[in-house]
Amino acid sequence: ISDVFEKFENFTESLSQVVDLDIMPGETDFSNSFLPQQPFNTCLFPSLRDKQRSSVNLVTNPHQFELEGFTFLGTSGQNIKDILLNSECLNTSADDNTKCLEKIKHTMEIRHLCPTAPDTLRTYPMTESDPFVVAPSPEKAQLLLEHDDMDTSMCQYKDFHTQPP
């Protein structure tokens, strides 16, 4: 395992000299399993920690950031996988892929990243607020959805902030 981490650190080190990196944990990574997942511990990447690169950020899952005036929101997919496990989209034929993609779009339309939590998706208990509620976006928001073995779709919401949550 140490060889894998060393190769990853070397790759990250060279890439971070050119572009800022946000490293987000996934379902099978060395992180907690409950959403929102906490950032990787810096002890996993001693070389990056020692060099204290400001261009490398260990972030939570889900993670939101802004780039050139656009807001991006990403997850590693546990939320979508759980929706698919609890829906009729278990078959992966072309017609079913379209249905699954519609369900992914639906999470943005209802403005909730984890609609199956906490029933079937492990999440921390929250008493003050729900961290998976998606805040209203600017007047025009575009969403590009892409998934392995699925179609790609672009949907555009005009006056997104005026639609009911």
C-alpha positions as CSV (number, residue, x, y, z in Angstrom):
1,I,0.0,0.0,0.0
2,S,2.8,2.4,0.8
3,D,4.0,2.1,-2.9
4,V,0.6,3.2,-4.1
5,F,0.5,6.2,-1.8
6,E,4.0,7.2,-2.8
7,K,3.2,7.0,-6.5
8,F,0.0,9.0,-5.8
9,E,2.0,11.7,-3.9
10,N,4.5,12.0,-6.7
11,F,1.8,12.3,-9.2
12,T,-0.1,14.9,-7.0
13,E,3.2,16.8,-6.4
14,S,3.9,17.2,-10.1
15,L,0.3,18.0,-11.0
16,S,-0.1,20.5,-8.2
17,Q,2.7,22.6,-9.7
18,V,0.4,23.4,-12.6
19,V,-3.1,23.3,-11.2
20,D,-4.9,23.5,-7.8
21,L,-6.2,20.0,-6.7
22,D,-9.1,19.1,-4.4
23,I,-8.8,15.5,-3.3
24,M,-12.1,14.1,-2.1
25,P,-12.6,10.7,-0.4
26,G,-14.8,8.0,-2.0
27,E,-16.8,5.0,-0.9
28,T,-13.9,2.6,-0.5
29,D,-11.1,5.1,0.5
30,F,-9.4,5.4,3.9
31,S,-12.0,7.7,5.3
32,N,-15.1,7.4,7.4
33,S,-18.1,5.8,5.7
34,F,-20.8,8.1,6.9
35,L,-21.7,11.1,4.7
36,P,-20.5,13.8,4.7
37,Q,-17.2,12.1,4.6
38,Q,-14.4,14.0,6.3
39,P,-11.2,14.9,4.4
40,F,-8.4,12.4,4.3
41,N,-6.0,12.6,7.2
42,T,-2.8,14.3,6.3
43,C,-0.8,11.4,7.8
44,L,-1.8,9.4,4.6
45,F,0.3,11.9,2.6
46,P,3.4,12.8,4.6
47,S,5.2,14.3,1.6
48,L,2.3,16.6,0.8
49,R,1.9,17.6,4.4
50,D,5.6,18.4,4.8
51,K,5.7,20.6,1.7
52,Q,2.4,22.3,2.7
53,R,1.4,23.0,-0.8
54,S,-1.4,25.5,-0.9
55,S,-2.5,24.1,-4.3
56,V,-3.5,20.7,-2.7
57,N,-6.7,20.6,-0.7
58,L,-8.0,17.6,1.2
59,V,-11.8,18.1,1.1
60,T,-15.0,16.6,2.3
61,N,-17.4,14.4,0.3
62,P,-19.6,16.1,-1.0
63,H,-17.5,19.1,-1.9
64,Q,-18.5,22.5,-3.4
65,F,-16.1,25.0,-5.0
66,E,-16.1,28.0,-7.3
67,L,-14.1,28.4,-10.4
68,E,-14.3,31.4,-12.7
69,G,-17.7,32.4,-11.5
70,F,-19.2,28.9,-11.6
71,T,-20.2,26.9,-8.6
72,F,-19.4,23.1,-8.8
73,L,-20.8,20.5,-6.5
74,G,-19.4,17.0,-6.5
75,T,-19.9,13.7,-4.8
76,S,-18.1,10.4,-5.2
77,G,-21.4,8.8,-6.1
78,Q,-22.6,6.9,-3.0
79,N,-25.8,9.0,-3.0
80,I,-26.7,8.2,-6.6
81,K,-25.7,4.5,-6.2
82,D,-28.1,4.3,-3.2
83,I,-31.0,6.0,-5.2
84,L,-30.4,3.4,-8.0
85,L,-30.5,0.6,-5.5
86,N,-33.8,1.8,-4.2
87,S,-35.5,2.4,-7.5
88,E,-36.6,0.5,-10.6
89,C,-33.3,1.4,-12.4
90,L,-31.4,-1.8,-11.5
91,N,-31.2,-3.1,-15.1
92,T,-28.5,-1.4,-17.2
93,S,-30.0,-1.5,-20.7
94,A,-30.0,1.7,-22.8
95,D,-33.6,2.5,-21.9
96,D,-33.0,2.1,-18.2
97,N,-29.8,4.2,-18.4
98,T,-32.0,7.1,-19.5
99,K,-34.3,6.5,-16.6
100,C,-31.3,6.5,-14.2
101,L,-30.0,9.7,-15.7
102,E,-33.4,11.3,-15.0
103,K,-33.1,10.3,-11.4
104,I,-29.7,11.9,-11.2
105,K,-31.2,15.1,-12.6
106,H,-34.0,14.8,-10.1
107,T,-31.6,15.2,-7.2
108,M,-30.8,18.7,-8.5
109,E,-34.4,19.5,-9.2
110,I,-35.5,18.6,-5.7
111,R,-32.3,20.3,-4.3
112,H,-31.3,17.4,-2.1
113,L,-28.1,15.3,-2.7
114,C,-29.1,12.4,-0.5
115,P,-32.9,11.9,-0.6
116,T,-32.5,8.3,0.7
117,A,-30.6,9.3,3.8
118,P,-30.7,8.3,6.6
119,D,-33.0,5.4,5.7
120,T,-30.7,3.5,3.4
121,L,-27.6,5.7,3.1
122,R,-25.4,6.2,6.2
123,T,-25.2,9.8,7.3
124,Y,-24.3,11.6,10.5
125,P,-27.3,12.6,12.5
126,M,-27.9,16.3,12.0
127,T,-30.1,18.3,14.4
128,E,-29.5,21.9,13.3
129,S,-29.6,21.7,9.5
130,D,-29.4,19.3,6.6
131,P,-26.0,19.6,4.9
132,F,-27.3,17.8,1.8
133,V,-29.9,20.5,0.8
134,V,-28.6,22.3,-2.3
135,A,-28.8,26.0,-1.9
136,P,-30.5,28.0,-4.6
137,S,-28.3,28.8,-7.6
138,P,-27.8,31.9,-9.7
139,E,-30.5,32.6,-12.3
140,K,-29.0,30.2,-14.9
141,A,-27.4,27.0,-13.8
142,Q,-26.2,24.2,-16.0
143,L,-25.7,20.7,-14.9
144,L,-23.6,18.2,-16.9
145,L,-24.2,14.6,-15.8
146,E,-21.9,11.9,-16.8
147,H,-21.7,8.3,-15.5
148,D,-19.8,5.2,-16.7
149,D,-22.0,3.1,-18.9
150,M,-24.7,5.8,-19.1
151,D,-25.6,8.5,-21.5
152,T,-24.4,12.1,-20.9
153,S,-27.0,14.8,-20.5
154,M,-27.0,18.6,-20.1
155,C,-29.9,20.2,-18.5
156,Q,-30.4,23.9,-18.0
157,Y,-32.6,25.6,-15.4
158,K,-33.6,29.2,-15.9
159,D,-34.7,31.1,-12.9
160,F,-33.6,28.1,-10.8
161,H,-33.8,30.0,-7.6
162,T,-37.6,30.7,-8.1
163,Q,-38.6,27.0,-8.5
164,P,-39.9,25.3,-5.3
165,P,-37.4,23.2,-3.4
